[in-house]
């Protein structure tokens, strides 16, 4: 069962890379994603700087934290994985509700958040917890 937590750790690491890449692409790459500036008209933001920082540091950071703690078999590894799942879920729900235009990738990341939370619940139920 240790291999499955290593695979889950890699999964969270890839999600973390994805969040950091998303943050970089909307802030530092001349809008690589081609978002029109008026997409933020229904949000409290006027530029992509703050959303990009939240995406990169908070969403990406919790994914990396969960990945590292799972990889190292740390004491609070499952709690860190749950934090990563909830952070991604909150980010995606907020994005869907605040921005009027929708894209299929939002559903994909919602599913990733649910997979993260479901896998964490599985681990909490079936794998031993370090004390």
C-alpha positions in Angstrom: 0.0 0.0 0.0 3.0 2.3 0.3 3.2 2.4 -3.5 -0.3 3.8 -3.8 0.6 6.7 -1.5 3.7 7.4 -3.6 1.5 7.5 -6.8 -1.0 9.8 -5.0 2.0 12.0 -4.0 3.0 12.3 -7.7 -0.6 13.1 -8.6 -0.6 16.0 -6.1 2.8 17.1 -7.4 1.5 17.3 -11.0 -1.5 19.3 -9.8 0.9 21.6 -8.0 2.9 22.1 -11.2 -0.3 22.7 -13.1 -1.3 25.4 -10.6 2.1 27.2 -10.7 2.1 27.0 -14.5 -1.4 28.4 -14.6 -0.4 31.3 -12.3 2.7 32.0 -14.4 0.8 31.9 -17.7 -1.8 34.4 -16.6 0.7 36.8 -15.0 4.1 36.6 -16.6 3.7 35.3 -20.2 1.8 38.1 -21.9 -1.5 36.3 -21.1 -0.5 33.0 -22.8 -4.0 31.7 -22.0 -5.6 34.5 -24.0 -8.0 35.6 -21.4 -9.7 38.9 -22.3 -9.3 41.5 -19.4 -13.1 42.0 -19.2 -13.4 38.4 -18.0 -12.7 39.8 -14.5 -15.6 42.3 -14.7 -17.7 40.3 -12.3 -14.9 39.8 -9.8 -13.3 42.1 -7.3 -10.1 42.0 -9.3 -9.0 44.4 -12.1 -5.9 42.4 -13.2 -4.8 38.8 -13.0 -2.1 39.5 -10.5 -3.9 38.6 -7.3 -5.8 35.6 -8.7 -2.5 34.4 -10.2 -0.7 34.7 -6.8 -3.5 32.8 -5.0 -3.4 30.1 -7.7 0.3 29.7 -7.6 1.1 30.1 -3.9 -2.0 28.9 -2.1 -3.5 26.3 -4.5 -0.1 25.1 -5.8 1.5 25.4 -2.4 -1.0 23.1 -0.7 -0.7 20.6 -3.6 3.1 20.6 -3.1 2.7 20.4 0.7 0.4 17.3 0.4 2.7 15.7 -2.2 5.8 16.2 0.0 4.1 15.0 3.2 2.8 11.9 1.5 6.1 11.1 -0.1 7.9 11.4 3.2 5.2 9.5 5.0 4.8 12.4 7.5 2.5 12.2 10.5 -0.2 14.6 9.1 0.1 13.4 5.5 -3.6 12.7 5.0 -4.6 16.0 6.5 -2.3 17.8 4.1 -3.8 15.8 1.2 -7.3 16.8 2.3 -6.2 20.4 2.6 -4.9 20.2 -1.0 -8.2 18.8 -2.2 -10.4 21.3 -0.3 -8.2 24.2 -1.5 -8.6 23.1 -5.1 -12.3 22.5 -4.7 -12.8 26.0 -3.2 -10.7 27.6 -5.9 -12.6 25.9 -8.7 -16.1 26.7 -7.2 -15.1 30.3 -6.6 -13.8 30.6 -10.2 -17.0 29.1 -11.7 -19.3 31.3 -9.6 -17.3 34.5 -10.2 -16.4 34.3 -13.8 -19.4 34.2 -16.2 -17.7 32.3 -19.0 -17.1 28.6 -18.5 -14.6 26.1 -19.9 -14.5 22.3 -19.9 -11.2 22.3 -18.0 -13.0 23.7 -14.9 -15.0 20.5 -14.7 -11.8 18.5 -15.1 -10.2 20.3 -12.1 -13.4 19.9 -10.1 -13.1 16.2 -10.7 -9.4 16.3 -9.7 -10.4 17.9 -6.4 -13.1 15.3 -5.7 -10.6 12.5 -6.6 -8.2 14.0 -4.1 -10.7 14.1 -1.4 -12.1 10.6 -2.1 -8.6 9.1 -2.2 -7.8 10.9 1.1 -10.9 9.4 2.7 -9.9 5.9 1.3 -6.4 6.3 2.9 -7.8 7.4 6.2 -10.1 4.4 6.3 -7.8 1.7 5.1 -4.2 2.7 5.7 -2.5 2.9 9.1 -2.1 6.4 10.6 1.3 7.3 12.1 1.2 8.4 15.7 
